[in-house]
């Protein structure tokens, strides 16, 4: 259903920000996406506590009533952004780990984290650096994205080693944490280390870490190339 409420006069846009025309009407799904994009910019720049719904409405070029038609409050808007970008990260990790080649799995998984933190808009700050992490609903979602990615990694670990589920999840948590923190560190030091070098080092560290655990093959026999193989 289209959102037929005319937009307010938009403020002067930031460089590169699209300009909404006064009175422009959008389908509801497009309006929601527009509001989320505006909210992301405000939350990333100001943090949750300093962000105001007035600022978000102004950046989107709409009136506050239009904003409240889609999101009943600031927390709901923030949670919608966390859900959106958590789902995106989970898909990137799952797609990477769906590859058949073990080395490619690790390299692509690490690359997914680097791509995620490098995205325009810095949505990763809501997932990895939220200033609202103590809010129960936010904490629940942030913990879930970490666990979802770790469990996806654990499925591979269990297939490659003799670890049980809980052990594999623990290792998975460590590995995705390494990928995440390495990516964030690289983003703060892009002038001193290339993305390709940072990914290669991080991926190599993860693969070699697996070397500490016995690989198993069919029937539980050791000897099959594991995720931790340093070959290649």
C-alpha positions as CSV (number, residue, x, y, z in Angstrom):
1,X,0.0,0.0,0.0
2,X,1.5,3.3,-1.0
3,X,2.4,5.9,1.7
4,X,0.3,8.9,0.5
5,X,1.5,11.3,3.2
6,X,3.4,14.1,1.5
7,X,7.1,14.4,2.5
8,X,8.3,17.4,4.5
9,X,10.7,19.8,3.0
10,X,14.0,18.0,3.2
11,X,17.1,19.6,4.7
12,X,20.2,20.2,2.8
13,X,21.6,16.8,1.9
14,X,25.0,15.5,2.8
15,X,27.4,14.9,-0.2
16,X,26.1,11.9,-2.1
17,X,22.8,11.7,-0.2
18,X,19.8,11.4,-2.6
19,X,17.4,14.2,-2.5
20,X,13.7,13.4,-1.9
21,X,11.3,15.7,-3.8
22,X,8.7,17.5,-1.8
23,X,5.4,15.6,-2.0
24,X,6.9,12.5,-3.4
25,X,4.9,9.4,-2.6
26,X,6.5,5.9,-2.3
27,X,5.2,2.4,-2.0
28,X,5.3,1.3,1.7
29,X,8.2,-1.0,1.3
30,X,10.3,1.7,-0.4
31,X,9.4,4.2,2.2
32,X,10.4,1.8,4.9
33,X,13.8,1.2,3.2
34,X,14.3,4.9,2.9
35,X,13.6,5.5,6.6
36,X,15.9,2.7,7.6
37,X,18.7,4.2,5.4
38,X,18.2,7.6,7.0
39,X,18.1,6.1,10.5
40,X,21.3,4.2,9.9
41,X,23.2,7.4,9.1
42,X,21.9,9.1,12.2
43,X,22.5,6.2,14.6
44,X,26.1,5.6,13.3
45,X,27.0,9.3,13.4
46,X,25.4,10.1,16.8
47,X,24.9,6.8,18.7
48,X,21.5,5.6,19.9
49,X,21.2,7.9,22.9
50,X,22.0,11.1,21.0
51,X,19.9,10.3,17.9
52,X,16.5,11.9,17.7
53,X,13.5,10.9,15.7
54,X,13.3,14.5,14.5
55,X,16.8,14.1,13.0
56,X,15.9,10.8,11.3
57,X,12.7,12.3,9.8
58,X,14.5,15.4,8.6
59,X,17.2,13.3,7.0
60,X,14.6,11.2,5.2
61,X,12.7,14.3,4.1
62,X,9.5,13.2,5.8
63,X,7.3,14.4,8.7
64,X,7.5,12.7,12.0
65,X,4.0,11.3,11.6
66,X,5.2,9.5,8.5
67,X,8.1,8.0,10.5
68,X,5.8,6.9,13.3
69,X,3.5,5.2,10.8
70,X,6.3,2.8,10.1
71,X,8.1,2.6,13.4
72,X,6.3,3.2,16.8
73,X,9.5,4.4,18.5
74,X,13.2,4.9,18.3
75,X,14.0,1.5,19.8
76,X,11.8,-0.4,17.3
77,X,13.6,1.5,14.5
78,X,17.0,0.6,15.9
79,X,16.0,-3.1,16.3
80,X,14.7,-3.2,12.7
81,X,18.2,-2.0,11.6
82,X,20.0,-4.6,13.8
83,X,17.7,-7.4,12.4
84,X,18.3,-6.3,8.8
85,X,22.1,-6.2,9.0
86,X,22.4,-9.2,11.3
87,X,20.5,-11.2,8.7
88,X,22.8,-9.9,6.0
89,X,25.9,-10.9,7.9
90,X,24.5,-14.4,8.7
91,X,23.8,-15.0,5.0
92,X,27.3,-13.9,4.0
93,X,28.8,-16.3,6.5
94,X,26.5,-19.2,5.6
95,X,27.1,-18.7,1.9
96,X,30.9,-18.8,2.5
97,X,30.7,-22.0,4.5
98,X,28.6,-23.7,1.9
99,X,31.6,-23.9,-0.4
100,X,33.1,-27.4,-0.8
101,X,36.8,-26.5,-0.7
102,X,38.0,-26.2,2.8
103,X,40.5,-23.4,2.1
104,X,38.0,-21.5,0.2
105,X,35.5,-21.8,3.0
106,X,37.8,-20.0,5.5
107,X,39.0,-17.4,3.0
108,X,35.5,-16.5,1.9
109,X,34.2,-16.4,5.4
110,X,36.9,-14.0,6.5
111,X,36.4,-12.0,3.4
112,X,32.7,-11.7,4.3
113,X,33.5,-10.0,7.6
114,X,35.9,-7.6,5.8
115,X,33.3,-6.8,3.2
116,X,30.7,-6.3,5.9
117,X,32.7,-3.7,7.9
118,X,33.8,-1.9,4.7
119,X,30.2,-1.4,3.5
120,X,29.1,2.2,2.9
121,X,27.0,3.4,5.8
122,X,29.1,1.5,8.5
123,X,26.1,-0.7,9.6
124,X,28.7,-2.9,11.3
125,X,28.9,-0.4,14.1
126,X,25.3,-1.3,15.2
127,X,26.2,-5.0,15.3
128,X,29.8,-4.9,16.7
129,X,30.0,-1.6,18.5
130,X,26.4,-0.8,19.6
131,X,26.1,1.7,22.4
132,X,22.8,0.0,23.3
133,X,24.2,-3.4,23.9
134,X,22.9,-3.5,27.5
135,X,19.3,-3.2,26.3
136,X,17.9,-6.7,26.6
137,X,16.2,-6.8,23.2
138,X,19.4,-5.5,21.5
139,X,21.7,-7.8,23.5
140,X,19.5,-10.8,22.5
141,X,19.9,-10.0,18.8
142,X,23.6,-9.3,19.0
143,X,24.2,-12.6,20.9
144,X,22.1,-14.5,18.4
145,X,24.0,-13.3,15.3
146,X,27.3,-14.3,17.0
147,X,25.9,-17.7,17.8
148,X,24.3,-18.2,14.4
149,X,27.7,-17.6,12.7
150,X,29.6,-19.7,15.2
151,X,27.2,-22.6,14.8
152,X,27.5,-22.5,11.1
153,X,31.3,-22.7,11.6
154,X,30.8,-25.5,14.1
155,X,29.0,-27.6,11.6
156,X,32.2,-27.6,9.5
157,X,34.4,-28.2,12.5
158,X,32.4,-31.2,13.6
159,X,32.7,-32.7,10.2
160,X,36.4,-32.2,10.1
161,X,37.4,-33.2,13.7
162,X,36.4,-35.4,16.5
163,X,34.9,-32.5,18.6
164,X,31.5,-32.7,20.0
165,X,28.9,-30.0,19.5
166,X,29.7,-27.8,22.4
167,X,33.4,-27.9,21.7
168,X,32.9,-27.1,18.1
169,X,30.7,-24.1,18.9
170,X,33.3,-22.8,21.3
171,X,35.9,-23.0,18.6
172,X,33.4,-21.4,16.1
173,X,32.9,-18.5,18.5
174,X,36.6,-17.9,18.7
175,X,37.1,-18.1,14.9
176,X,34.3,-15.7,14.0
177,X,35.4,-13.4,16.7
178,X,38.9,-13.4,15.2
179,X,37.5,-12.6,11.8
180,X,35.4,-9.8,13.1
181,X,38.0,-8.1,15.3
182,X,40.6,-8.4,12.5
183,X,38.3,-6.8,10.0
184,X,37.6,-3.9,12.4
185,X,41.3,-3.4,13.1
186,X,42.0,-3.4,9.4
187,X,39.4,-0.8,8.8
188,X,41.1,1.6,11.2
189,X,44.5,0.9,9.5
190,X,43.7,0.9,5.8
191,X,46.6,3.2,5.1
192,X,49.1,0.7,6.5
193,X,47.8,-2.7,5.4
194,X,45.9,-3.7,2.4
195,X,42.6,-5.6,2.6
196,X,44.1,-8.5,0.6
197,X,47.0,-8.8,3.0
198,X,44.8,-8.6,6.1
199,X,42.5,-11.3,4.8
200,X,45.4,-13.6,3.9
201,X,46.9,-13.3,7.3
202,X,43.7,-13.7,9.2
203,X,42.6,-16.7,7.0
204,X,46.0,-18.3,7.5
205,X,45.9,-17.9,11.2
206,X,42.5,-19.6,11.3
207,X,43.5,-22.5,9.1
208,X,46.6,-23.1,11.1
209,X,44.7,-23.0,14.3
210,X,42.7,-26.0,13.1
211,X,46.0,-27.9,12.9
212,X,45.9,-28.3,16.7
213,X,42.9,-30.7,16.3
214,X,43.0,-34.2,14.8
215,X,41.4,-34.5,11.4
216,X,39.0,-37.4,10.9
217,X,37.9,-39.1,7.7
218,X,35.2,-41.6,6.9
219,X,34.7,-44.0,9.8
220,X,36.6,-41.7,12.1
221,X,40.0,-42.5,10.7
222,X,42.6,-39.7,10.7
223,X,44.3,-38.5,7.6
224,X,41.8,-36.5,5.5
225,X,42.7,-32.9,4.7
226,X,41.0,-30.8,7.4
227,X,39.8,-27.2,7.4
228,X,43.1,-26.5,9.2
229,X,45.3,-27.8,6.5
230,X,48.1,-25.4,5.7
231,X,48.5,-26.9,2.2
232,X,48.2,-24.3,-0.6
